[in-house]
Amino acid sequence: MEPEKLLPQGETVQPGVPSQKAQSWGAVISIIIIVLMIIVGAFYSWGKRIAEEQTLTAPSVTQENQ
C-alpha cells in the first residue's frame, strides 16, 4: 500500500481542477473558435449584401440591353 501524501495545513487538492497549462490551452482554443465564428459571420453578411446588390442592379442592366 502506498503512503498518503500529506499537504501543509490549510491546503487542499480539488479533484477535477485542470492545471494552469490546460487552462491556458482551453482559453486559446476558445478565443480561436470565437474569432473564426466572427470571420465566418462577416463573410456571410458580406456575401448576402453583394447578392442583394446584384439582384437590384440586374433588372436595370437587362432592360437597357433590350
C-alpha positions in Angstrom: 0.0 0.0 0.0 1.3 3.5 -0.9 1.8 6.1 1.8 -0.6 9.0 1.8 0.7 12.3 0.6 0.2 14.9 3.3 -0.3 18.6 2.4 0.7 21.5 4.5 -2.1 22.6 6.9 -4.7 24.7 5.1 -4.0 23.4 1.6 -6.4 21.1 -0.2 -6.4 19.5 -3.5 -9.6 19.9 -5.5 -10.3 17.0 -7.8 -11.1 17.7 -11.4 -9.4 21.1 -11.5 -7.2 21.4 -14.6 -3.6 22.6 -14.4 -2.6 26.1 -15.4 -1.2 24.8 -18.7 -4.5 23.1 -19.5 -6.5 26.2 -18.6 -4.4 28.4 -20.9 -4.9 26.0 -23.8 -8.6 26.0 -23.2 -8.6 29.8 -23.3 -6.6 29.9 -26.5 -8.8 27.4 -28.2 -12.0 29.3 -27.1 -10.6 32.6 -28.5 -9.7 30.9 -31.8 -13.2 29.5 -32.1 -14.8 32.8 -31.3 -12.6 34.7 -33.8 -13.4 32.1 -36.6 -17.1 32.4 -36.0 -16.9 36.2 -36.3 -14.9 35.8 -39.5 -17.5 33.3 -40.9 -20.3 35.7 -39.9 -18.6 38.6 -41.6 -18.1 36.7 -44.9 -21.8 35.5 -44.7 -23.0 39.1 -44.2 -20.7 40.4 -46.9 -21.9 37.7 -49.4 -25.5 38.4 -48.6 -25.0 42.2 -49.2 -23.3 41.5 -52.6 -26.1 39.2 -53.6 -28.7 41.8 -52.8 -26.8 44.5 -54.7 -26.6 42.2 -57.8 -30.3 41.5 -57.7 -31.1 45.2 -57.5 -28.8 46.1 -60.5 -29.5 43.1 -62.6 -33.0 44.1 -63.9 -31.8 47.6 -65.0 -29.0 46.1 -67.0 -31.3 43.6 -68.8 -33.8 46.4 -69.6 -31.1 48.6 -71.2 -30.0 45.7 -73.5 -33.5 45.2 -75.0 
